[in-house]
Amino acid sequence: PLRAQVIGHGAYLPETIWTNDELARKVETSDDWIVKRTGIRQRHIAAEGELTSDLAVAACRQALERAGVSANSVDLIVCATATPDETFPATATRVQAQLGMTRGAAFDVQAVCSGFVYGLAVADNFLRVGQAKTALVVGAETFSRILDWNDRGTCVLFGDGAGAVLLRAQGCNGGNGDRGLLSTHLYSDGRHHDALYVDGGPSSTQTTGYLRMEGREVFRHAVVRMSEAIDTALEANDLTPGDIDWLVPHQANVRIIEAMAKRLNLPMERVVVTVDRHANTSAASIPLALDEAASDGRLQANELLLLDAMGGGFTWGSAVLRW
Ligand code: ACO
């Protein structure tokens, strides 16, 4: 059997940083409120003219360089984004062109904050059946462009950034000791549209719109759904919480992350947390966290990682990855 192994990782964060104090000069909020409720201290904001595809390209280039792989040996680019450059074509095709890649296929996946887990699942399935051998999965977002900067309930929560992994199909024995993606599980429930959505779009309003969220409702569901996704992931791989070395969750709110750590009985030292510095970067948050923990030497070969996410839709899901 074939398994999708991570052979490279990369990240990009825009240069400009906005602290909570800077936001407190724009809307009625405070550093104290934001830190207590969310754990967020700052966020990166894309420069004028800096597009989602630019962020994605920077992260992809780094992943390719780390792996020593040329863009033209990539068969597939899956770009997870809810903030594409344009309504069409897919941002992934702009990334493809900028990387100088003239073969293979590139498309976007839209599952908001679960986008990276969705993207991984899509690429994993291509790789397992042999339809592609090498795939880039990139989560890239410029949420600053769809925030209502007058709504303090949402504008303080998000940031911009991109993270990427390069996957390659490798032969394996098929057990859970093999490196690579052991499983992915995806879920959605469209009945929860009103809890988290953007009030614009080409078909509905011919505008881009702004993010709208019922924070409490999302919080409540996130804890329940992300817990369920953890349980399914463990069960499917015949694992117990003690087998997991690292939790790499979507970074929306440190309180949600702490609840997931508790469910896995993991000390917070074994949880990758970036929400304090990145805020919620939607589909980019998990690959940014992966890149950080891999780059600073926390993630060691053969360790077992659990990825867990939830986003608008609602969508949610998990992935188990032997690093
Ligand atoms: N600064 C100060 N006060 C604020 C702010 C702010 N930035 N935002 C809201 N408040 C006020 C509210 O107006 C409210 O005041 P009131 O009691 O006088 O009406 C009070 O704070 C409490 O508001 P709540 O929304 O009930 O606060 P809560 O404790 O639920 O925290 C939060 C809000 C942080 C948004 C929380 O609900 C949360 O994190 N939810 C999950 C959000 C999330 O994860 N979203 C991303 C999902 S992924 C995706 O797909 C994009």
Residues whose N, C-alpha, C, O or C-beta is under 5 A from the ligand:
A	BS01	ACO	E28 T29 S30 W33 R37 T38 V112 C113 R152 G153 V156 G215 R216 V218 F219 A252 N253 M310 G311 G312
